[in-house]
Amino acid sequence: MGLGGEGVSSPRRVSAVSGEGQRARRGRARDHSKDQAVLEATIKVLASEGLAGLSMDRVAAVSGVSKVTVYTRWASKNALIGAALAYLQVDHVPKGTGRVRDDLVAHLRAMRQQYYESGGMALLGNCLADEPSSGELLARIRESTLLPRRAHFAEVLRAGVERGELRTDIDVERATSLVVGSLYADHVAGRPMGPDWEESVVDDLLRGLRA
C-alpha cells in the first residue's frame, strides 16, 4: 500500500502490534532440541576440522538449524564454543554407593560413554595434535571438562581413604591420573575395551591402593 491515507498505521497501532508480537515471542517455549543440535554440531566440527574450520555458518549447516537461530542464541563464535564445552561437562554424576570400587567403576563408565557419544575424544585429540594453534581451546577444555571430571574421581578416592578402604599414604592426584589416563591410553593404542573394561582397570589400580 502507499505511504498516505489509510495505508499508514498510527503510532499507537504499531506499538500495539509490536507489543503483541513481543508477548507472543516471550510466551513461545524455546526448542531445546535445536540448542542440543547446534552444540553437538559445534563439537563435531571442532573435532573434525579444528578451530580454524569452525564458523557460525558451518555449525548451522551441520546442525540443520537456521543461521538466524544460531546467531540469536549465541552472539559470537567464542560464546558458542564456550556453550559447547559446557555441554561436554559431566552431565550425569553417578550416585555414590559408599564403596570405592563401585564408585570408580561407575565414574569411569560414565566418562567413557560420554566421550564416545559426544565426540570428546576426537576433539581432545585434535587439540593435542595442533596444540600451538589450539592452546586457548585446549585450556578451555581443561577447565570445563577435564579438571571437573578429575575432581569427581579424586573425591571418590579421598572418601575411600577416609573410610579406611585405601592406604592413607596414596597420592590421590596420581591415582586419579592412572584411572582416567587408562581410557586415553587404551583408546590411542587401539586396545580392545569390552563391557568389563572399567572393572578390570579399577581392580588393577586398587591392588596397589588398598589398605
Backbone as JSON Lines, residues from 0, in Angstrom:
{"i":0,"aa":"M","n":[0.84,-1.19,0.0],"ca":[0.0,0.0,0.0],"c":[0.87,1.23,0.0]}
{"i":1,"aa":"G","n":[0.25,2.39,-0.31],"ca":[1.03,3.61,-0.41],"c":[1.41,4.14,0.95]}
{"i":2,"aa":"L","n":[2.12,5.26,0.93],"ca":[2.58,5.85,2.18],"c":[1.56,6.79,2.78]}
{"i":3,"aa":"G","n":[0.46,7.11,2.05],"ca":[-0.5,8.06,2.58],"c":[-1.81,7.39,2.9]}
{"i":4,"aa":"G","n":[-2.75,8.18,3.42],"ca":[-4.11,7.74,3.65],"c":[-4.18,6.61,4.66]}
{"i":5,"aa":"E","n":[-5.11,5.67,4.39],"ca":[-5.4,4.61,5.34],"c":[-4.29,3.57,5.4]}
{"i":6,"aa":"G","n":[-3.36,3.62,4.43],"ca":[-2.29,2.63,4.42],"c":[-1.28,2.84,5.51]}
{"i":7,"aa":"V","n":[-1.3,3.99,6.18],"ca":[-0.31,4.28,7.22],"c":[-0.89,3.93,8.57]}
{"i":8,"aa":"S","n":[-0.25,3.04,9.29],"ca":[-0.69,2.69,10.63],"c":[-0.34,3.8,11.59]}
{"i":9,"aa":"S","n":[-1.2,4.05,12.53],"ca":[-0.91,5.08,13.51],"c":[0.17,4.59,14.43]}
{"i":10,"aa":"P","n":[0.92,5.51,15.07],"ca":[1.96,5.1,16.01],"c":[1.41,4.2,17.11]}
{"i":11,"aa":"R","n":[0.16,4.49,17.54],"ca":[-0.43,3.68,18.61],"c":[-0.64,2.26,18.13]}
{"i":12,"aa":"R","n":[-1.12,2.11,16.88],"ca":[-1.37,0.77,16.34],"c":[-0.08,-0.02,16.17]}
{"i":13,"aa":"V","n":[0.96,0.64,15.67],"ca":[2.26,-0.02,15.51],"c":[2.76,-0.5,16.84]}
{"i":14,"aa":"S","n":[2.63,0.35,17.87],"ca":[3.1,-0.01,19.2],"c":[2.33,-1.21,19.73]}
{"i":15,"aa":"A","n":[1.02,-1.24,19.48],"ca":[0.22,-2.34,19.98],"c":[0.6,-3.65,19.31]}
{"i":16,"aa":"V","n":[0.78,-3.6,17.97],"ca":[1.17,-4.8,17.25],"c":[2.51,-5.3,17.72]}
{"i":17,"aa":"S","n":[3.45,-4.35,17.92],"ca":[4.79,-4.72,18.38],"c":[4.71,-5.38,19.74]}
{"i":18,"aa":"G","n":[3.89,-4.81,20.62],"ca":[3.76,-5.38,21.96],"c":[3.17,-6.77,21.92]}
{"i":19,"aa":"E","n":[2.17,-6.97,21.04],"ca":[1.59,-8.29,20.92],"c":[2.61,-9.3,20.42]}
{"i":20,"aa":"G","n":[3.43,-8.89,19.46],"ca":[4.46,-9.78,18.93],"c":[5.47,-10.15,19.97]}
{"i":21,"aa":"Q","n":[5.85,-9.14,20.79],"ca":[6.83,-9.41,21.83],"c":[6.27,-10.38,22.86]}
{"i":22,"aa":"R","n":[4.96,-10.2,23.19],"ca":[4.36,-11.1,24.15],"c":[4.29,-12.52,23.6]}
{"i":23,"aa":"A","n":[4.0,-12.62,22.28],"ca":[3.93,-13.94,21.66],"c":[5.28,-14.62,21.68]}
{"i":24,"aa":"R","n":[6.34,-13.82,21.38],"ca":[7.68,-14.4,21.38],"c":[8.09,-14.83,22.77]}
{"i":25,"aa":"R","n":[7.71,-13.97,23.77],"ca":[8.08,-14.34,25.14],"c":[7.33,-15.59,25.6]}
{"i":26,"aa":"G","n":[6.11,-15.78,25.09],"ca":[5.32,-16.9,25.53],"c":[5.64,-18.2,24.83]}
{"i":27,"aa":"R","n":[6.36,-18.14,23.71],"ca":[6.67,-19.33,22.95],"c":[7.79,-20.12,23.62]}
{"i":28,"aa":"A","n":[7.57,-21.39,23.84],"ca":[8.58,-22.22,24.51],"c":[9.8,-22.38,23.61]}
{"i":29,"aa":"R","n":[10.97,-22.29,24.21],"ca":[12.21,-22.44,23.46],"c":[12.41,-23.91,23.09]}
{"i":30,"aa":"D","n":[12.78,-24.15,21.85],"ca":[13.0,-25.51,21.37],"c":[14.42,-25.93,21.74]}
{"i":31,"aa":"H","n":[14.54,-26.66,22.84],"ca":[15.86,-27.05,23.32],"c":[16.51,-28.11,22.45]}
{"i":32,"aa":"S","n":[15.73,-28.79,21.63],"ca":[16.33,-29.76,20.72],"c":[17.23,-29.07,19.71]}
{"i":33,"aa":"K","n":[16.9,-27.83,19.36],"ca":[17.75,-27.07,18.45],"c":[19.05,-26.67,19.14]}
{"i":34,"aa":"D","n":[18.95,-26.3,20.41],"ca":[20.18,-25.99,21.17],"c":[21.1,-27.2,21.17]}
{"i":35,"aa":"Q","n":[20.56,-28.36,21.47],"ca":[21.37,-29.57,21.53],"c":[21.98,-29.88,20.17]}
{"i":36,"aa":"A","n":[21.21,-29.72,19.1],"ca":[21.71,-29.99,17.76],"c":[22.88,-29.07,17.42]}
{"i":37,"aa":"V","n":[22.77,-27.8,17.79],"ca":[23.82,-26.83,17.49],"c":[25.08,-27.14,18.3]}
{"i":38,"aa":"L","n":[24.92,-27.43,19.59],"ca":[26.08,-27.7,20.44],"c":[26.8,-28.98,20.0]}
{"i":39,"aa":"E","n":[26.04,-30.0,19.65],"ca":[26.67,-31.24,19.19],"c":[27.35,-31.04,17.84]}
{"i":40,"aa":"A","n":[26.76,-30.2,16.99],"ca":[27.4,-29.9,15.71],"c":[28.69,-29.12,15.92]}
{"i":41,"aa":"T","n":[28.69,-28.22,16.9],"ca":[29.89,-27.45,17.21],"c":[31.02,-28.38,17.63]}
{"i":42,"aa":"I","n":[30.72,-29.33,18.5],"ca":[31.73,-30.29,18.95],"c":[32.21,-31.14,17.77]}
{"i":43,"aa":"K","n":[31.28,-31.53,16.92],"ca":[31.64,-32.36,15.76],"c":[32.58,-31.61,14.82]}
{"i":44,"aa":"V","n":[32.29,-30.33,14.55],"ca":[33.14,-29.55,13.66],"c":[34.51,-29.32,14.29]}
{"i":45,"aa":"L","n":[34.53,-29.01,15.59],"ca":[35.81,-28.81,16.28],"c":[36.65,-30.09,16.23]}
{"i":46,"aa":"A","n":[35.98,-31.23,16.4],"ca":[36.7,-32.5,16.43],"c":[37.25,-32.87,15.05]}
{"i":47,"aa":"S","n":[36.5,-32.55,14.0],"ca":[36.9,-32.98,12.65],"c":[37.71,-31.94,11.89]}
{"i":48,"aa":"E","n":[37.45,-30.66,12.17],"ca":[38.08,-29.6,11.38],"c":[38.91,-28.62,12.2]}
{"i":49,"aa":"G","n":[38.82,-28.74,13.53],"ca":[39.6,-27.87,14.39],"c":[39.0,-26.47,14.49]}
{"i":50,"aa":"L","n":[39.68,-25.64,15.25],"ca":[39.2,-24.29,15.49],"c":[39.16,-23.47,14.2]}
{"i":51,"aa":"A","n":[40.12,-23.72,13.3],"ca":[40.18,-22.96,12.06],"c":[38.97,-23.23,11.16]}
{"i":52,"aa":"G","n":[38.4,-24.43,11.26],"ca":[37.27,-24.78,10.4],"c":[35.92,-24.43,10.98]}
{"i":53,"aa":"L","n":[35.92,-23.88,12.18],"ca":[34.66,-23.58,12.85],"c":[34.16,-22.18,12.51]}
{"i":54,"aa":"S","n":[32.93,-22.1,12.11],"ca":[32.26,-20.81,11.9],"c":[30.8,-20.99,12.25]}
{"i":55,"aa":"M","n":[30.13,-19.9,12.53],"ca":[28.71,-19.97,12.87],"c":[27.92,-20.56,11.7]}
{"i":56,"aa":"D","n":[28.27,-20.16,10.49],"ca":[27.56,-20.67,9.31],"c":[27.8,-22.17,9.13]}
{"i":57,"aa":"R","n":[29.03,-22.6,9.38],"ca":[29.36,-24.02,9.23],"c":[28.58,-24.86,10.24]}
{"i":58,"aa":"V","n":[28.48,-24.37,11.47],"ca":[27.74,-25.08,12.5],"c":[26.26,-25.15,12.14]}
{"i":59,"aa":"A","n":[25.72,-24.06,11.6],"ca":[24.32,-24.05,11.2],"c":[24.06,-25.12,10.13]}
{"i":60,"aa":"A","n":[24.98,-25.22,9.18],"ca":[24.81,-26.19,8.1],"c":[24.87,-27.63,8.62]}
{"i":61,"aa":"V","n":[25.81,-27.9,9.5],"ca":[25.98,-29.26,10.03],"c":[24.8,-29.64,10.93]}
{"i":62,"aa":"S","n":[24.31,-28.7,11.71],"ca":[23.23,-28.99,12.66],"c":[21.86,-29.03,12.01]}
{"i":63,"aa":"G","n":[21.73,-28.44,10.81],"ca":[20.43,-28.38,10.17],"c":[19.53,-27.33,10.75]}
{"i":64,"aa":"V","n":[20.1,-26.43,11.54],"ca":[19.36,-25.34,12.15],"c":[19.65,-24.06,11.36]}
{"i":65,"aa":"S","n":[18.7,-23.17,11.3],"ca":[18.89,-21.95,10.52],"c":[19.98,-21.07,11.13]}
{"i":66,"aa":"K","n":[20.61,-20.28,10.28],"ca":[21.64,-19.35,10.75],"c":[21.06,-18.36,11.75]}
{"i":67,"aa":"V","n":[19.82,-17.94,11.51],"ca":[19.18,-16.98,12.41],"c":[19.08,-17.56,13.81]}
{"i":68,"aa":"T","n":[18.74,-18.84,13.9],"ca":[18.63,-19.48,15.21],"c":[19.97,-19.49,15.93]}
{"i":69,"aa":"V","n":[21.03,-19.84,15.2],"ca":[22.36,-19.89,15.81],"c":[22.79,-18.52,16.3]}
{"i":70,"aa":"Y","n":[22.65,-17.51,15.44],"ca":[23.08,-16.16,15.8],"c":[22.21,-15.57,16.9]}
{"i":71,"aa":"T","n":[20.94,-15.97,16.97],"ca":[20.07,-15.45,18.01],"c":[20.44,-15.98,19.38]}
{"i":72,"aa":"R","n":[20.85,-17.25,19.42],"ca":[21.15,-17.88,20.71],"c":[22.57,-17.58,21.18]}
{"i":73,"aa":"W","n":[23.51,-17.46,20.25],"ca":[24.9,-17.19,20.61],"c":[25.42,-16.02,19.79]}
{"i":74,"aa":"A","n":[25.85,-14.99,20.47],"ca":[26.21,-13.74,19.81],"c":[27.54,-13.81,19.07]}
{"i":75,"aa":"S","n":[28.39,-14.76,19.43],"ca":[29.71,-14.83,18.8],"c":[30.19,-16.27,18.77]}
{"i":76,"aa":"K","n":[31.25,-16.51,18.01],"ca":[31.83,-17.85,17.93],"c":[32.39,-18.27,19.28]}
{"i":77,"aa":"N","n":[33.01,-17.33,19.99],"ca":[33.55,-17.66,21.31],"c":[32.45,-18.09,22.27]}
{"i":78,"aa":"A","n":[31.31,-17.4,22.21],"ca":[30.19,-17.76,23.08],"c":[29.67,-19.15,22.74]}
{"i":79,"aa":"L","n":[29.65,-19.46,21.46],"ca":[29.19,-20.77,21.02],"c":[30.15,-21.87,21.48]}
{"i":80,"aa":"I","n":[31.44,-21.63,21.34],"ca":[32.43,-22.6,21.78],"c":[32.32,-22.83,23.29]}
{"i":81,"aa":"G","n":[32.17,-21.74,24.03],"ca":[32.03,-21.86,25.48],"c":[30.82,-22.7,25.86]}
{"i":82,"aa":"A","n":[29.71,-22.49,25.16],"ca":[28.49,-23.26,25.44],"c":[28.68,-24.73,25.08]}
{"i":83,"aa":"A","n":[29.37,-24.99,23.98],"ca":[29.6,-26.37,23.55],"c":[30.48,-27.11,24.55]}
{"i":84,"aa":"L","n":[31.49,-26.44,25.07],"ca":[32.38,-27.07,26.04],"c":[31.65,-27.3,27.37]}
{"i":85,"aa":"A","n":[30.78,-26.37,27.72],"ca":[29.98,-26.56,28.92],"c":[29.06,-27.76,28.75]}
{"i":86,"aa":"Y","n":[28.58,-27.96,27.53],"ca":[27.72,-29.1,27.22],"c":[28.49,-30.41,27.37]}
{"i":87,"aa":"L","n":[29.8,-30.36,27.16],"ca":[30.64,-31.55,27.3],"c":[30.92,-31.9,28.75]}
{"i":88,"aa":"Q","n":[30.59,-31.01,29.66],"ca":[30.86,-31.3,31.06],"c":[30.08,-32.53,31.5]}
{"i":89,"aa":"V","n":[30.47,-33.05,32.64],"ca":[29.83,-34.24,33.16],"c":[28.34,-33.95,33.36]}
{"i":90,"aa":"D","n":[27.5,-34.53,32.52],"ca":[26.08,-34.25,32.62],"c":[25.35,-35.27,33.5]}
{"i":91,"aa":"H","n":[26.06,-36.31,33.89],"ca":[25.47,-37.28,34.8],"c":[26.56,-37.76,35.75]}
{"i":92,"aa":"V","n":[26.44,-37.37,37.0],"ca":[27.4,-37.8,38.02],"c":[26.79,-38.99,38.75]}
{"i":93,"aa":"P","n":[27.39,-40.17,38.62],"ca":[26.83,-41.35,39.28],"c":[26.68,-41.14,40.78]}
{"i":94,"aa":"K","n":[25.59,-41.64,41.32],"ca":[25.34,-41.52,42.74],"c":[26.29,-42.42,43.52]}
{"i":95,"aa":"G","n":[26.86,-41.87,44.57],"ca":[27.82,-42.62,45.36],"c":[27.19,-43.82,46.07]}
{"i":96,"aa":"T","n":[27.96,-44.88,46.16],"ca":[27.48,-46.09,46.83],"c":[28.14,-46.28,48.2]}
{"i":97,"aa":"G","n":[29.23,-45.54,48.45],"ca":[29.97,-45.75,49.68],"c":[31.0,-46.84,49.56]}
{"i":98,"aa":"R","n":[31.18,-47.38,48.35],"ca":[32.2,-48.4,48.09],"c":[33.1,-47.89,46.98]}
{"i":99,"aa":"V","n":[34.39,-47.77,47.27],"ca":[35.3,-47.12,46.35],"c":[35.36,-47.84,45.0]}
{"i":100,"aa":"R","n":[35.36,-49.16,44.99],"ca":[35.43,-49.88,43.71],"c":[34.22,-49.57,42.84]}
{"i":101,"aa":"D","n":[33.03,-49.71,43.41],"ca":[31.82,-49.49,42.63],"c":[31.73,-48.05,42.13]}
{"i":102,"aa":"D","n":[32.15,-47.11,42.96],"ca":[32.06,-45.71,42.56],"c":[33.06,-45.37,41.44]}
{"i":103,"aa":"L","n":[34.27,-45.9,41.54],"ca":[35.25,-45.66,40.48],"c":[34.81,-46.28,39.16]}
{"i":104,"aa":"V","n":[34.27,-47.47,39.22],"ca":[33.78,-48.13,38.0],"c":[32.66,-47.31,37.37]}
{"i":105,"aa":"A","n":[31.73,-46.81,38.19],"ca":[30.6,-46.03,37.67],"c":[31.08,-44.74,37.02]}
{"i":106,"aa":"H","n":[32.02,-44.05,37.65],"ca":[32.53,-42.8,37.08],"c":[33.3,-43.05,35.79]}
{"i":107,"aa":"L","n":[34.09,-44.12,35.76],"ca":[34.87,-44.42,34.56],"c":[33.94,-44.81,33.4]}
{"i":108,"aa":"R","n":[32.9,-45.55,33.71],"ca":[31.95,-45.95,32.67],"c":[31.19,-44.73,32.13]}
{"i":109,"aa":"A","n":[30.79,-43.82,33.01],"ca":[30.09,-42.61,32.58],"c":[31.0,-41.74,31.72]}
{"i":110,"aa":"M","n":[32.27,-41.65,32.09],"ca":[33.23,-40.87,31.32],"c":[33.42,-41.46,29.92]}
{"i":111,"aa":"R","n":[33.61,-42.76,29.87],"ca":[33.81,-43.43,28.59],"c":[32.6,-43.25,27.67]}
{"i":112,"aa":"Q","n":[31.41,-43.43,28.22],"ca":[30.19,-43.33,27.43],"c":[30.01,-41.92,26.88]}
{"i":113,"aa":"Q","n":[30.22,-40.91,27.73],"ca":[30.0,-39.54,27.26],"c":[31.04,-39.14,26.22]}
{"i":114,"aa":"Y","n":[32.28,-39.53,26.42],"ca":[33.32,-39.18,25.46],"c":[33.01,-39.75,24.08]}
{"i":115,"aa":"Y","n":[32.55,-40.99,24.06],"ca":[32.28,-41.62,22.78],"c":[31.01,-41.08,22.14]}
{"i":116,"aa":"E","n":[30.0,-40.79,22.95],"ca":[28.75,-40.28,22.4],"c":[28.87,-38.84,21.91]}
{"i":117,"aa":"S","n":[29.69,-38.04,22.57],"ca":[29.78,-36.62,22.23],"c":[30.91,-36.3,21.26]}
{"i":118,"aa":"G","n":[31.82,-37.25,21.03],"ca":[32.97,-36.95,20.19],"c":[34.07,-36.24,20.95]}
{"i":119,"aa":"G","n":[34.02,-36.3,22.26],"ca":[35.0,-35.59,23.08],"c":[36.42,-36.1,22.88]}
{"i":120,"aa":"M","n":[36.57,-37.4,22.62],"ca":[37.91,-37.95,22.43],"c":[38.56,-37.38,21.16]}
{"i":121,"aa":"A","n":[37.76,-37.29,20.08],"ca":[38.29,-36.74,18.83],"c":[38.63,-35.27,18.99]}
{"i":122,"aa":"L","n":[37.79,-34.55,19.73],"ca":[38.04,-33.13,19.96],"c":[39.34,-32.93,20.72]}
{"i":123,"aa":"L","n":[39.54,-33.71,21.77],"ca":[40.77,-33.6,22.56],"c":[41.99,-33.96,21.71]}
{"i":124,"aa":"G","n":[41.88,-35.03,20.92],"ca":[42.99,-35.42,20.07],"c":[43.34,-34.36,19.05]}
{"i":125,"aa":"N","n":[42.34,-33.72,18.49],"ca":[42.56,-32.65,17.52],"c":[43.33,-31.5,18.16]}
{"i":126,"aa":"C","n":[42.93,-31.15,19.37],"ca":[43.59,-30.04,20.07],"c":[45.04,-30.38,20.4]}
{"i":127,"aa":"L","n":[45.28,-31.61,20.83],"ca":[46.65,-32.02,21.17],"c":[47.53,-32.07,19.93]}
{"i":128,"aa":"A","n":[46.95,-32.49,18.81],"ca":[47.73,-32.59,17.58],"c":[48.13,-31.22,17.06]}
{"i":129,"aa":"D","n":[47.34,-30.22,17.38],"ca":[47.61,-28.87,16.87],"c":[47.7,-27.9,18.04]}
{"i":130,"aa":"E","n":[48.39,-28.33,19.1],"ca":[48.41,-27.56,20.34],"c":[48.93,-26.13,20.18]}
{"i":131,"aa":"P","n":[49.95,-25.86,19.35],"ca":[50.42,-24.48,19.24],"c":[49.32,-23.49,18.84]}
{"i":132,"aa":"S","n":[48.42,-23.92,17.94],"ca":[47.38,-23.01,17.49],"c":[46.07,-23.21,18.23]}
{"i":133,"aa":"S","n":[45.94,-24.32,18.96],"ca":[44.69,-24.59,19.66],"c":[44.87,-24.51,21.17]}
{"i":134,"aa":"G","n":[45.92,-23.84,21.6],"ca":[46.21,-23.76,23.03],"c":[45.08,-23.17,23.83]}
{"i":135,"aa":"E","n":[44.45,-22.12,23.3],"ca":[43.35,-21.48,24.02],"c":[42.16,-22.43,24.15]}
{"i":136,"aa":"L","n":[41.86,-23.14,23.07],"ca":[40.75,-24.08,23.11],"c":[41.05,-25.23,24.06]}
{"i":137,"aa":"L","n":[42.28,-25.71,24.03],"ca":[42.67,-26.79,24.94],"c":[42.54,-26.35,26.39]}
{"i":138,"aa":"A","n":[42.91,-25.11,26.67],"ca":[42.78,-24.58,28.03],"c":[41.31,-24.53,28.46]}
{"i":139,"aa":"R","n":[40.44,-24.18,27.52],"ca":[39.01,-24.15,27.84],"c":[38.49,-25.55,28.12]}
{"i":140,"aa":"I","n":[38.94,-26.52,27.33],"ca":[38.51,-27.9,27.54],"c":[39.0,-28.39,28.9]}
{"i":141,"aa":"R","n":[40.22,-28.02,29.23],"ca":[40.8,-28.44,30.51],"c":[39.95,-27.91,31.67]}
{"i":142,"aa":"E","n":[39.58,-26.63,31.6],"ca":[38.85,-26.01,32.69],"c":[37.39,-26.48,32.75]}
{"i":143,"aa":"S","n":[36.77,-26.7,31.59],"ca":[35.34,-27.01,31.57],"c":[35.04,-28.48,31.72]}
{"i":144,"aa":"T","n":[35.97,-29.34,31.33],"ca":[35.68,-30.77,31.26],"c":[36.68,-31.63,32.02]}
{"i":145,"aa":"L","n":[37.97,-31.51,31.69],"ca":[38.96,-32.43,32.24],"c":[39.12,-32.29,33.75]}
{"i":146,"aa":"L","n":[39.31,-31.06,34.23],"ca":[39.54,-30.87,35.66],"c":[38.3,-31.2,36.5]}
{"i":147,"aa":"P","n":[37.1,-30.76,36.08],"ca":[35.91,-31.16,36.86],"c":[35.73,-32.67,36.93]}
{"i":148,"aa":"R","n":[36.04,-33.36,35.83],"ca":[35.89,-34.81,35.83],"c":[36.91,-35.45,36.78]}
{"i":149,"aa":"R","n":[38.14,-34.98,36.73],"ca":[39.16,-35.49,37.64],"c":[38.74,-35.3,39.09]}
{"i":150,"aa":"A","n":[38.09,-34.18,39.36],"ca":[37.7,-33.87,40.73],"c":[36.73,-34.93,41.28]}
{"i":151,"aa":"H","n":[35.86,-35.46,40.42],"ca":[34.92,-36.49,40.87],"c":[35.66,-37.77,41.24]}
{"i":152,"aa":"F","n":[36.64,-38.16,40.43],"ca":[37.43,-39.35,40.75],"c":[38.21,-39.14,42.04]}
{"i":153,"aa":"A","n":[38.82,-37.98,42.18],"ca":[39.61,-37.69,43.37],"c":[38.74,-37.72,44.63]}
{"i":154,"aa":"E","n":[37.51,-37.24,44.5],"ca":[36.6,-37.25,45.64],"c":[36.3,-38.68,46.09]}
{"i":155,"aa":"V","n":[36.11,-39.57,45.12],"ca":[35.85,-40.98,45.45],"c":[37.06,-41.59,46.17]}
{"i":156,"aa":"L","n":[38.26,-41.29,45.67],"ca":[39.48,-41.84,46.27],"c":[39.69,-41.3,47.69]}
{"i":157,"aa":"R","n":[39.47,-40.02,47.89],"ca":[39.63,-39.45,49.23],"c":[38.63,-40.05,50.21]}
{"i":158,"aa":"A","n":[37.42,-40.27,49.74],"ca":[36.41,-40.91,50.6],"c":[36.85,-42.32,50.96]}
{"i":159,"aa":"G","n":[37.47,-43.02,50.01],"ca":[37.97,-44.35,50.29],"c":[39.05,-44.36,51.34]}
{"i":160,"aa":"V","n":[39.91,-43.35,51.31],"ca":[40.95,-43.21,52.33],"c":[40.31,-42.96,53.7]}
{"i":161,"aa":"E","n":[39.33,-42.07,53.73],"ca":[38.69,-41.72,55.0],"c":[37.95,-42.91,55.6]}
{"i":162,"aa":"R","n":[37.38,-43.77,54.76],"ca":[36.66,-44.94,55.27],"c":[37.59,-46.09,55.63]}
{"i":163,"aa":"G","n":[38.87,-45.94,55.31],"ca":[39.83,-46.99,55.61],"c":[39.95,-48.05,54.55]}
{"i":164,"aa":"E","n":[39.31,-47.85,53.38],"ca":[39.42,-48.81,52.29],"c":[40.77,-48.71,51.58]}
{"i":165,"aa":"L","n":[41.33,-47.52,51.55],"ca":[42.59,-47.28,50.84],"c":[43.66,-46.82,51.8]}
{"i":166,"aa":"R","n":[44.91,-47.01,51.4],"ca":[46.04,-46.59,52.22],"c":[46.0,-45.08,52.43]}
{"i":167,"aa":"T","n":[46.48,-44.67,53.56],"ca":[46.47,-43.25,53.88],"c":[47.59,-42.48,53.19]}
{"i":168,"aa":"D","n":[48.58,-43.19,52.65],"ca":[49.72,-42.5,52.06],"c":[49.63,-42.4,50.53]}
{"i":169,"aa":"I","n":[48.48,-42.71,49.94],"ca":[48.41,-42.67,48.48],"c":[48.41,-41.23,47.98]}
{"i":170,"aa":"D","n":[48.94,-41.04,46.8],"ca":[48.88,-39.75,46.12],"c":[47.58,-39.74,45.31]}
{"i":171,"aa":"V","n":[46.58,-39.03,45.79],"ca":[45.25,-39.05,45.17],"c":[45.29,-38.56,43.73]}
{"i":172,"aa":"E","n":[46.03,-37.5,43.47],"ca":[46.09,-36.96,42.1],"c":[46.77,-37.95,41.15]}
{"i":173,"aa":"R","n":[47.82,-38.62,41.63],"ca":[48.48,-39.61,40.79],"c":[47.56,-40.79,40.52]}
{"i":174,"aa":"A","n":[46.86,-41.24,41.56],"ca":[45.92,-42.35,41.37],"c":[44.81,-41.95,40.4]}
{"i":175,"aa":"T","n":[44.37,-40.7,40.47],"ca":[43.35,-40.21,39.54],"c":[43.87,-40.25,38.11]}
{"i":176,"aa":"S","n":[45.11,-39.84,37.92],"ca":[45.7,-39.87,36.58],"c":[45.78,-41.29,36.04]}
{"i":177,"aa":"L","n":[46.06,-42.25,36.92],"ca":[46.17,-43.63,36.49],"c":[44.84,-44.18,35.98]}
{"i":178,"aa":"V","n":[43.76,-43.9,36.71],"ca":[42.47,-44.45,36.3],"c":[41.9,-43.7,35.11]}
{"i":179,"aa":"V","n":[41.98,-42.37,35.11],"ca":[41.47,-41.58,33.99],"c":[42.33,-41.79,32.75]}
{"i":180,"aa":"G","n":[43.64,-41.82,32.95],"ca":[44.56,-41.96,31.83],"c":[44.45,-43.29,31.11]}
{"i":181,"aa":"S","n":[43.91,-44.3,31.77],"ca":[43.74,-45.6,31.13],"c":[42.82,-45.5,29.92]}
{"i":182,"aa":"L","n":[41.8,-44.65,30.0],"ca":[40.88,-44.5,28.87],"c":[41.59,-43.91,27.67]}
{"i":183,"aa":"Y","n":[42.35,-42.83,27.89],"ca":[43.08,-42.21,26.78],"c":[44.11,-43.17,26.2]}
{"i":184,"aa":"A","n":[44.88,-43.82,27.08],"ca":[45.96,-44.68,26.62],"c":[45.44,-45.88,25.83]}
{"i":185,"aa":"D","n":[44.42,-46.55,26.34],"ca":[43.9,-47.73,25.64],"c":[43.19,-47.35,24.35]}
{"i":186,"aa":"H","n":[42.56,-46.19,24.33],"ca":[41.9,-45.74,23.1],"c":[42.94,-45.46,22.0]}
{"i":187,"aa":"V","n":[43.98,-44.74,22.37],"ca":[45.02,-44.4,21.38],"c":[45.75,-45.65,20.91]}
{"i":188,"aa":"A","n":[45.98,-46.6,21.82],"ca":[46.7,-47.82,21.47],"c":[45.83,-48.81,20.7]}
{"i":189,"aa":"G","n":[44.53,-48.55,20.64],"ca":[43.64,-49.46,19.94],"c":[43.41,-50.76,20.67]}
{"i":190,"aa":"R","n":[43.59,-50.75,21.99],"ca":[43.37,-51.95,22.77],"c":[41.89,-52.28,22.85]}
{"i":191,"aa":"P","n":[41.54,-53.57,22.87],"ca":[40.12,-53.94,22.99],"c":[39.56,-53.47,24.33]}
{"i":192,"aa":"M","n":[38.38,-52.89,24.29],"ca":[37.74,-52.37,25.5],"c":[36.33,-52.92,25.57]}
{"i":193,"aa":"G","n":[36.21,-54.11,26.14],"ca":[34.93,-54.79,26.22],"c":[34.05,-54.23,27.33]}
{"i":194,"aa":"P","n":[32.91,-54.86,27.57],"ca":[31.96,-54.37,28.57],"c":[32.49,-54.39,30.0]}
{"i":195,"aa":"D","n":[33.51,-55.23,30.27],"ca":[34.06,-55.29,31.62],"c":[35.37,-54.53,31.74]}
{"i":196,"aa":"W","n":[35.63,-53.66,30.77],"ca":[36.9,-52.92,30.76],"c":[37.05,-52.07,32.01]}
{"i":197,"aa":"E","n":[36.01,-51.36,32.4],"ca":[36.09,-50.47,33.58],"c":[36.44,-51.25,34.84]}
{"i":198,"aa":"E","n":[35.8,-52.4,35.02],"ca":[36.08,-53.21,36.21],"c":[37.53,-53.66,36.25]}
{"i":199,"aa":"S","n":[38.07,-54.07,35.1],"ca":[39.45,-54.57,35.08],"c":[40.44,-53.45,35.39]}
{"i":200,"aa":"V","n":[40.17,-52.25,34.88],"ca":[41.06,-51.11,35.15],"c":[41.05,-50.78,36.63]}
{"i":201,"aa":"V","n":[39.87,-50.68,37.21],"ca":[39.76,-50.31,38.62],"c":[40.35,-51.39,39.51]}
{"i":202,"aa":"D","n":[40.12,-52.66,39.19],"ca":[40.67,-53.74,40.01],"c":[42.2,-53.73,39.99]}
{"i":203,"aa":"D","n":[42.77,-53.48,38.82],"ca":[44.24,-53.4,38.72],"c":[44.77,-52.25,39.56]}
{"i":204,"aa":"L","n":[44.08,-51.12,39.51],"ca":[44.51,-49.95,40.28],"c":[44.42,-50.22,41.78]}
{"i":205,"aa":"L","n":[43.33,-50.81,42.22],"ca":[43.09,-50.97,43.65],"c":[44.03,-52.0,44.29]}
{"i":206,"aa":"R","n":[44.61,-52.89,43.49],"ca":[45.56,-53.85,44.07],"c":[46.72,-53.14,44.76]}
{"i":207,"aa":"G","n":[47.08,-51.99,44.25],"ca":[48.19,-51.26,44.86],"c":[47.77,-50.17,45.82]}
{"i":208,"aa":"L","n":[46.46,-49.97,45.97],"ca":[45.99,-48.85,46.79],"c":[45.27,-49.28,48.06]}
{"i":209,"aa":"R","n":[44.82,-50.52,48.11],"ca":[44.0,-50.94,49.25],"c":[44.81,-50.93,50.55]}
{"i":210,"aa":"A","n":[44.08,-50.64,51.61],"ca":[44.71,-50.58,52.94],"c":[45.11,-51.99,53.36]}
